[in-house]
Amino acid sequence: MSKLVEHLIKEFKKIKKVRGNLFENFLTFVNLILTGEKDDKYKVGRIQILKYIADNEKAIKLELIKN
């Protein structure tokens, strides 16, 4: 799994209250984080990153469920 996605999962898990569908919440979180970046480091690849996350949904769901 990409190091960026692993870092985003760690940051997402720091959120105290997560309700509803974890995967959908994670996708929204990633989109907000990448949109809010001051530099253009990830703006070009934002769609590619979101597509990677969607393509690897099962593996990411397993990581999100782990403690």
Secondary structure, 3 states (H helix, E strand, C coil): CCHHHHHHHHHHHCCCCCCCCHHHHHHHHHHHHHHCCCCCCCCCCHHHHHHHHHHCHHHHHHHHHCC
